[in-house]
Amino acid sequence: MKTVSTLRHFFTLCFCLSTVSFSLLAQSNSSPSPEVLLGKNNPYLVGEHYQLHKEAFAALEKMKAAAAKEGIQIKVVSAFRSYDRQRAIWNRKYVRNAAEGLSPAANRQKIITYSTLPGTSRHHWGTDIDIIDGNTPVEGDVLLAKHFHHDGPFERLRLWLEAHAATFGFYCAYPNTPNRTGFNYEPWHYSYRPLARTYFRAYKNLPLKEVLQDSLLQGYQDMDKAFLNAYRKTHINGIAKALK
Ligand SMILES: [Zn+2]
């Protein structure tokens, strides 16, 4: 009987420990899994019209309300983006550029001016947003830096974000600062720092070469170690200091 009771205690203890470790894993600020970092599976997403990590979503709601008092309607153009979606964007551009005669190296170099390789987008994390001012609609392409400057339709939004976004935890990921490398200046792209910094640090440990072994990804055979190392250094690390 004693053995049975000891065993029962043992199993109860195991159950309790596994419950504790599961709840620790489920904590959103713990180190994210590779699936979450790569945009392949994210259990923390909420939202209907766009999806974000629940904590980033709540912070954005507060920021929206504050901006609305100043007559600015923060409108999300892009939020969470899955690996598959990013691959579709990449492949569409790659096929078009190849048809224009670009070599594999020139092709990917052209795409990474603005678009990321699938598996490397900050939008995979549910922590990043592209935003405009919904009160000042624009025809055509909305995500152009000129709209955010020189009396452009989103200049008020930019100035407001530069003054107040950090209060809500949001930072421009690709600011117009000297010596920043990689993606062009994107005054519309903001990251929710309390999560995004943890994700960025966890991301450093992912083996990019393995991640990109995807036979459905255009040009993946040509992505050698030298290119990927350079891409990591200039592009993935080419973000605002506050987000590192
Ligand atoms: Zn973006």
Boltz pocket constraint, residues with backbone or C-beta under 6 A from the ligand:
constraints:
  - pocket:
      binder: B
      contacts: [[A, 78], [A, 123], [A, 128], [A, 129], [A, 130], [A, 189]]
      max_distance: 6.0
